[in-house]
Amino acid sequence: QVQLVESGGGLVQAGGSLRLSCAASGSIFSSSSMAWYRQAHGKRRELVAAITRAGSTHHADSVKGRFTISRDNDKNMVYLRMNSLKSEDTGVYYCNQLGVRDNDYWGQGTQVTVSS
């Protein structure tokens, strides 16, 4: 059964930190590069960060130096540590396989709201 469950979002002041977690089913996680995406209100979903199974990472320029993606292969978990949050980081954050399409399966996401 395909399942993605994101958690850890919330309301935080600018400059604050959050750690997002994603529990992924084995069928998604086992051999995949995983990624965090976000969607701000009225905007398209965008890639925030990605990580291969071996641990190589990519972070979008807008979050480089502030966000860190990681994964625990034994627990089928993906994490996103977010520091120095800005108002423009506000949105719904999703995890999924890297390269997934909009009409593929997505979890419910977790809302991050940064107040300025």
N, C-alpha and C positions, 0 to 999 in steps of 0.2 A: 504494500500500500504506500502510495506516494504521500508524503507529509512534510511540511515545513512549518515550524512554529517559532515565530520571532517574539522576543520579549526584551524588556529593559528600557524602553522609551519612557518619556515623561516630560515634565516642564522644568526647564533649567534656565538660570540667568546667563546672559552672555559672559563668556569666559569660563563657564563651568564645564563639567565633564559628565559623561555617561558611558556605560558599557552595555552594548547590545549583545544578546545571545540568540543563537538560532539552533534549534534541534532539527536535524534532517534525517529522514528515513534512509535506510541503507541503500535503497535502490537509486537514490539521488546522489548520495554522498560518496559511495565507495570508490569510484574511479574518476570522480569529477573534480575539475577546478571549480571552486565555489566563489561566490561574489556577493557583495552587498550593493543594493541599488537604493535610490530614493526618488520620491516623487513629491514635488512641491505642488501646492494647490494650483490647478490650472496649467501645469506644465507637464512635459513628457517625463517618463521615468528615465533616470540616468544612472550610469555605472559610477559607483563611489570607490570601490576597491575590490580586488580579486586575489585569490591565492590558489596555487596549485597544490596537489596532494603532497608534493615534496616540500612545500613551504615557501616557494618563491612568490613574491607579492608584487602587486601593482596598485598604486593609489592615484586617483585623479588629481590633477594639478591643484584643484580648488581645496583639497583636503590634505595634501602632502605636508608632512611635518606635524600635523595635528591629529590625524586618525591613524589607527593601526589595526589591520586585519590579522586574525590568527585563527588557527583551527586545532582541534583535538581529534585526531583520526580514531582514537580508541573509543571516544564517546559520541562520535558523529555530531560534533558541535562546531559551529563557526562563531567567531566573536568579532566585534568592532569596538575598539576603544576610541572614544572621541574626546579630545581635549580642546581647550580654547574655543569652545563653541561660539558660533556667530549666528545672528538672526537668519542669515541666508542658508543655514543648515537645517532650518525648519522643514519638516515634511514627514511623509510616511516612509519608513525604511523596511526594505524587504531583503531577504537572502534567497539565493537560488543558484542553480548552476550557471557558470559563465557562458554567455552566448544564448541563453534561453530567449524565446520570443514572447511578445506581449500576450499572445493567445495560448501560451502554454500554461501549465499549472503554476499558481502562485499562492503563497500563504496569505494570512490576513494582514501581515505587516505590523509594525509598531510605530506609534506616533512620537515624533520628537518635536518639541516646541521650545524654541530659544527666545526668551524675552530680552529686549534691549533696554 
